[in-house]
Amino acid sequence: QYFKAVASTCGFEENECFVAVFEPQGMLDHTSEWHLVDITKPDHKIYHGKCPYKDLEGIQPCDMSIKMFDDYSIARTKDKSQ
């Protein structure tokens, strides 16, 4: 509901804004699991991946790249040509 409200309030259209959503991480598990969604379709995962936490420690969220999503992807549901 939150993402749809943001999309509506900001006037985002499909393929204009993407969000990386990180799953809760336990204290003993040093792997971050995440998925990337288009804010207008938050129930449709574009990428779903896992990444060692140590690989994320030195970067800011905006530093994540498409290559990083590709490298750690478990499942990619969107055609790479798009």
C-alpha positions in Angstrom: 0.0 0.0 0.0 2.8 2.4 0.9 4.5 2.2 -2.6 1.2 2.7 -4.4 0.5 5.7 -2.2 4.0 7.2 -3.0 3.5 6.5 -6.7 0.1 8.2 -6.7 1.2 11.2 -4.6 4.4 11.8 -6.7 2.7 10.9 -10.0 5.2 8.2 -10.9 4.4 6.1 -14.0 5.6 2.6 -14.7 9.4 2.3 -15.2 10.0 5.7 -13.6 10.9 4.8 -10.1 12.4 1.5 -8.7 12.9 0.5 -5.1 15.3 -2.1 -3.6 13.5 -3.7 -0.6 15.7 -5.6 1.9 14.2 -8.4 3.9 14.8 -8.4 7.7 18.2 -9.8 8.6 18.9 -11.9 11.7 21.9 -11.3 13.9 23.6 -14.6 12.9 22.8 -14.5 9.2 25.4 -12.4 7.3 23.5 -12.5 4.0 21.1 -9.8 2.9 18.1 -10.8 0.8 16.4 -8.2 -1.3 14.1 -7.7 -4.2 13.8 -4.8 -6.7 10.3 -3.5 -7.7 8.8 -0.9 -9.9 7.0 1.4 -7.4 3.8 1.2 -9.4 3.8 -2.6 -9.3 5.2 -3.4 -5.8 4.0 -7.1 -5.9 6.0 -7.9 -9.1 9.7 -8.6 -8.3 12.0 -7.5 -11.1 15.1 -8.9 -9.3 15.4 -11.1 -6.3 18.8 -11.7 -4.8 21.1 -12.4 -1.9 24.3 -10.7 -1.1 26.9 -11.1 1.6 26.4 -8.3 4.0 30.2 -7.5 3.8 29.7 -6.5 0.1 27.1 -3.9 1.1 28.9 -2.4 4.1 31.0 0.1 2.1 28.4 1.5 -0.2 25.3 3.7 0.0 22.0 2.6 -1.4 22.3 4.8 -4.4 25.7 3.2 -5.2 24.0 -0.1 -6.1 24.4 -0.8 -9.8 22.6 -3.0 -12.4 25.8 -5.1 -12.5 25.4 -5.6 -8.7 21.8 -6.7 -9.1 22.9 -9.1 -11.9 25.8 -10.5 -10.0 23.7 -11.4 -6.9 20.4 -12.2 -8.6 18.6 -15.3 -7.5 15.8 -14.7 -10.1 15.4 -12.1 -12.7 11.9 -11.8 -14.0 12.3 -8.9 -16.4 13.8 -9.2 -19.9 17.4 -7.7 -19.9 16.6 -5.8 -23.1 14.2 -3.5 -21.2 
